[in-house]
Amino acid sequence: EQDSEIMEQILSRALSMSAHVNLVESTNIPGNLPIYQKRNWKLAYETYSYICLCDGLTAFAEVDLLETMIVVPGRMQEVDSSGTKFVLDGAHNVQKISALVSSFRDKYGSNRVPCILAMKEDKDFEECIPLLSKIVSRVYACEFTSVQDMPIQSVDSEELAAACRKSGLPTTTFSSIGEALKAVEKENEPVILVTGSFYLLKSFFLAIKN
């Protein structure tokens, strides 16, 4: 089951198509995956089981398929570097940030952690940052530049920092994630969140290789 606004749209569409909606519970799924990935896995398994039932096939037991769970790159992905656990998540809008916040709290507890943050310039970052403040103690705001057919630019780090400070987050700005990582290394933090864009995550991996 999703948030009420999402459920309203799903139920409305189902009603217009004379379709029935089955709600799937994602609880009691073992493993170390984030909440939303467990939910996605459970939905996939229930769909698979329904197809088997309709076609007269014998479905594998859920417990036998749990080993097929995989860690999705860029979604609560953990990378250990220089004694710090970096948690990488490409969340870039309100819905994805909300999922990140709930999953991060479930896995790492209520303590807030530092965050390296950059977002693509067309994203609603001013709405995302108040949500991040629930799990973030301070921000290292940086920038990235990438190319995918057309040049892709991040939000100016000073503009991003202003929005972070408005939400009560101490923020330092950097021109790149490489510069932010140099500053982070001096802090000896056990866990640091890296989020805001998949382009930022790409820059992260390039930076730690150098």
PETA-V911814 format. One record per residue. N is the residue number from 1. RES is the residue in three letters. PHI is phi as a letter, one per 40 degrees, with the letter a starting at -180 (NA if undefined). PSI is psi in degrees with one decimal (* if undefined). OMEGA is omega in radians with two decimals (999 if undefined). Layout:
<<N,RES,PHI,PSI,OMEGA> <N,RES,PHI,PSI,OMEGA>>
//
This chain:
<<1,GLU,NA,135.9,-3.10> <2,GLN,c,-176.6,3.06> <3,ASP,c,157.4,-3.03> <4,SER,d,-40.5,-3.13> <5,GLU,c,-39.7,3.12> <6,ILE,c,-42.4,-3.14> <7,MET,c,-36.3,3.11> <8,GLU,c,-42.4,3.13> <9,GLN,c,-41.2,-3.14> <10,ILE,c,-47.5,-3.11> <11,LEU,c,-37.7,3.11> <12,SER,c,-43.7,3.13> <13,ARG,c,-41.2,3.11> <14,ALA,c,-42.0,3.13> <15,LEU,c,-41.0,-3.14> <16,SER,c,-24.5,-3.13> <17,MET,b,7.7,-3.10> <18,SER,f,39.9,-3.12> <19,ALA,b,155.7,3.13> <20,HIS,b,138.7,-3.14> <21,VAL,b,124.6,3.05> <22,ASN,b,123.4,3.12> <23,LEU,c,134.1,-3.09> <24,VAL,b,127.2,3.08> <25,GLU,c,135.5,-3.10> <26,SER,b,14.7,-3.10> <27,THR,c,164.8,3.04> <28,ASN,g,31.8,3.04> <29,ILE,b,116.4,-3.12> <30,PRO,c,169.7,3.12> <31,GLY,h,173.7,-3.03> <32,ASN,b,22.0,-3.12> <33,LEU,c,155.0,3.04> <34,PRO,c,159.9,-3.09> <35,ILE,d,-47.8,-3.04> <36,TYR,c,-28.4,3.08> <37,GLN,c,-35.3,3.04> <38,LYS,c,-41.1,3.13> <39,ARG,c,-43.1,3.13> <40,ASN,c,-40.4,3.13> <41,TRP,c,-43.2,-3.14> <42,LYS,c,-41.0,3.11> <43,LEU,c,-42.4,3.12> <44,ALA,c,-41.4,-3.13> <45,TYR,c,-42.8,-3.14> <46,GLU,c,-36.3,3.09> <47,THR,c,-44.8,3.10> <48,TYR,d,-44.1,-3.13> <49,SER,c,-37.8,-3.14> <50,TYR,c,-41.9,3.12> <51,ILE,c,-42.4,3.10> <52,CYS,c,-41.8,3.14> <53,LEU,c,-43.7,-3.13> <54,CYS,c,-34.4,-3.07> <55,ASP,c,6.0,3.11> <56,GLY,g,29.3,-3.13> <57,LEU,b,156.1,3.09> <58,THR,c,119.8,-3.11> <59,ALA,c,144.4,3.00> <60,PHE,c,145.3,3.09> <61,ALA,c,148.1,-3.11> <62,GLU,d,-40.8,-3.10> <63,VAL,c,-29.7,-3.13> <64,ASP,c,-20.0,-3.11> <65,LEU,c,-5.8,-3.12> <66,LEU,c,-27.5,3.14> <67,GLU,c,-14.0,3.13> <68,THR,c,-6.4,3.10> <69,MET,d,134.6,3.11> <70,ILE,b,157.3,3.06> <71,VAL,c,122.2,-3.13> <72,VAL,c,122.2,3.14> <73,PRO,d,135.5,3.08> <74,GLY,g,7.9,3.09> <75,ARG,b,98.2,-3.07> <76,MET,f,38.8,3.14> <77,GLN,c,131.7,-3.12> <78,GLU,b,131.1,3.09> <79,VAL,b,121.7,3.11> <80,ASP,c,128.4,3.14> <81,SER,a,126.3,3.10> <82,SER,f,39.0,3.08> <83,GLY,g,4.0,3.13> <84,THR,b,138.8,3.04> <85,LYS,c,112.1,3.08> <86,PHE,c,127.7,3.10> <87,VAL,b,112.9,-3.04> <88,LEU,b,127.4,3.09> <89,ASP,a,126.3,-3.09> <90,GLY,c,19.8,3.14> <91,ALA,d,129.3,-3.02> <92,HIS,b,8.6,3.06> <93,ASN,a,176.4,-3.03> <94,VAL,d,-43.6,-3.11> <95,GLN,c,-45.4,-3.11> <96,LYS,c,-37.4,3.11> <97,ILE,c,-39.8,3.11> <98,SER,c,-43.3,3.11> <99,ALA,c,-39.5,3.11> <100,LEU,c,-45.0,-3.10> <101,VAL,c,-47.3,-3.11> <102,SER,c,-39.9,-3.13> <103,SER,c,-37.5,3.14> <104,PHE,c,-43.4,3.11> <105,ARG,c,-39.3,-3.12> <106,ASP,c,-36.2,-3.05> <107,LYS,c,-36.6,-3.01> <108,TYR,b,-0.3,3.11> <109,GLY,g,-170.3,-3.01> <110,SER,c,-8.5,3.13> <111,ASN,c,134.3,3.11> <112,ARG,c,150.3,-3.05> <113,VAL,b,159.9,3.05> <114,PRO,c,156.2,-3.08> <115,CYS,b,129.5,2.94> <116,ILE,c,121.6,-2.97> <117,LEU,b,134.2,2.95> <118,ALA,a,144.8,-3.11> <119,MET,b,147.8,3.10> <120,LYS,c,145.0,-2.94> <121,GLU,c,-15.6,3.13> <122,ASP,c,10.9,-3.10> <123,LYS,c,155.5,-3.11> <124,ASP,c,64.1,-3.01> <125,PHE,c,-30.2,-3.12> <126,GLU,c,-24.8,3.08> <127,GLU,c,-26.3,-3.09> <128,CYS,c,-36.8,-3.01> <129,ILE,c,-42.5,3.08> <130,PRO,d,-32.3,3.09> <131,LEU,c,-42.7,3.14> <132,LEU,c,-29.4,-3.10> <133,SER,c,-14.6,3.11> <134,LYS,c,-23.0,-3.10> <135,ILE,b,-2.7,-3.04> <136,VAL,b,135.9,3.13> <137,SER,c,-36.8,3.09> <138,ARG,a,163.8,-3.00> <139,VAL,b,137.1,2.92> <140,TYR,b,96.0,-3.08> <141,ALA,c,127.2,-3.12> <142,CYS,b,-175.1,-3.09> <143,GLU,b,163.5,3.03> <144,PHE,a,158.8,3.01> <145,THR,b,132.5,-3.13> <146,SER,a,171.6,3.14> <147,VAL,b,128.3,3.03> <148,GLN,a,87.2,-2.96> <149,ASP,g,-52.2,3.11> <150,MET,b,154.6,3.09> <151,PRO,d,139.4,3.13> <152,ILE,b,126.3,-3.04> <153,GLN,b,144.9,3.09> <154,SER,c,167.5,3.01> <155,VAL,c,140.5,3.07> <156,ASP,d,133.6,-3.05> <157,SER,c,-32.3,3.11> <158,GLU,c,-37.9,3.10> <159,GLU,c,-40.9,3.10> <160,LEU,c,-41.3,-3.13> <161,ALA,c,-38.9,3.14> <162,ALA,c,-40.3,3.11> <163,ALA,c,-36.7,3.11> <164,CYS,c,-44.9,-3.14> <165,ARG,c,-32.2,3.09> <166,LYS,c,-28.9,3.10> <167,SER,c,11.7,3.07> <168,GLY,g,17.5,-3.11> <169,LEU,b,118.9,3.03> <170,PRO,d,131.5,-3.01> <171,THR,b,136.6,3.04> <172,THR,b,141.7,-3.09> <173,THR,b,149.3,3.13> <174,PHE,a,153.4,-3.11> <175,SER,c,-19.7,-3.11> <176,SER,a,165.1,3.10> <177,ILE,c,-25.9,3.08> <178,GLY,c,-43.2,3.10> <179,GLU,c,-39.1,3.12> <180,ALA,c,-40.4,-3.13> <181,LEU,c,-35.6,3.09> <182,LYS,c,-39.6,3.12> <183,ALA,c,-38.2,-3.12> <184,VAL,c,-39.3,-3.10> <185,GLU,d,-30.9,-3.11> <186,LYS,c,-15.3,-3.04> <187,GLU,c,-19.5,-3.13> <188,ASN,f,44.1,3.12> <189,GLU,c,137.1,3.14> <190,PRO,c,-35.0,-3.11> <191,VAL,b,132.3,3.09> <192,ILE,b,131.5,3.10> <193,LEU,c,136.8,3.05> <194,VAL,b,115.2,-3.02> <195,THR,a,173.1,3.08> <196,GLY,h,-24.9,-3.10> <197,SER,a,144.5,3.04> <198,PHE,c,-26.2,3.08> <199,TYR,c,-34.0,3.06> <200,LEU,c,-41.9,3.14> <201,LEU,c,-39.5,3.07> <202,LYS,d,-44.0,3.13> <203,SER,c,-33.8,3.12> <204,PHE,c,-49.1,-3.11> <205,PHE,c,-36.1,3.09> <206,LEU,c,-39.2,-3.09> <207,ALA,c,-41.8,-3.07> <208,ILE,c,-14.7,3.07> <209,LYS,c,-24.6,-3.06> <210,ASN,c,*,999>>
//
